[in-house]
Amino acid sequence: MNLYCVYPEADFLDFVNVPLGKGLPITRTLKPLIAVPTTAGTGAETTGTAIFDLVSKKAKTGVAHRNMKPTLGICDPLNTRTMPSQVRASTGLDVLCHSLESWTAIPYSERTPRPTNPIHRPAYQGANPISDIFSLQALRSTVKYLPRAVKDPDDTEAQSQMLLAATLAGVGFGNAGVHLCHGMSYPISGQNPGYKHPGYVVDHDIIPHGVSVAVTAPAVFKFTAASNPDRHLAAAEAFGVDISNVKRESAGEVLGEAVAEFLIGLGDQPRGLKQLGFSSSSMDGLIEGTIPQQRVLNLAPNLSKELETEKEELRKLFEESMEF
């Protein structure tokens, strides 16, 4: 709303990410915006990204630009105290994937385009020494505190630490970006075959965003590990895995299993797309809904740049995400 108040003459899709929109740059100064998070998940108080449902395409997409960042974020865990357990879980899973994806994104030195003038660079830069600090700490905190926050509504320490983790992850992915879990999540949410997540008191079907990103995570990190085994092993270590004798070629399998075990341990989480109602007949639609998400797919390690090969890789990832 802030953006379009400053650009009253603009068409809605003018600033939406290419290829779903025109991706025009935001050159005007927006109105002052104070962000007050009431969940421990999005980290939106730190980023210049706004995500929404594009109903006509049955997918989520967004607008991303540094000029969209809030003027001020007020992060008080008292504002998250009334979250139901399932909302704590799903928003916390968004933090988990924000941190994991930004930690494992392609390096900033490989990001294209990367103009010499930083002001002309895209919002998402790829993993870099600054984002790494925030992403890894957010991951460690989420692994430690999310299970506690989900299981005990009176655990104020866990709720406080999860809100901090969400903010830290926001700084991390707001600079480095996210990749496959998020890119694949948008059609999962948009093409919901009739699933309503337990604990959500709404009058319509819903796959919460955190659920849609996490459901592919075991398969995704198994796939991306070949790009940087050491970084994936470091992530596995954050889950408590003893990596001292793990071979580098096993990094993907080890991290994928660690993520799956974490999701199962939270309780009441779907163990794959099958439990959300998807089937083999859903694959083509999910793939076609993912391909336009180039804003994040461009940051995915190990993903082919050739369209048909990319589609086959996505098909395998969706198939492997059917059940874990």
Protein Blocks (a to p, Z undefined) as FASTA:
>chain_A
ZZmmmmmmbcfklmgccfkbnopacfbdcdddddddfbdfkommmmccdcdddfknopac
ddddfklpcfbdcddfklmmmpcfklmmmmmmmmmmmmmmmmmmccfklpccddfblmlp
cfblojafklmmmmmmmmmmmmmmmmmmmmmmklmklmmmmmmmmmmmmmmmmmnopckl
mmmmmmmmmmoghiacehiacfbdcddfklmmmmmmmmmmmmmmmmommlmmmmmmmnop
afklgcfklmmmmmmmmmmmmmmmnooiaebjklnopafklmmmmmmmmmmmmmlmmmpg
hiafbfklmmmmmmmmmmmmmpZZ
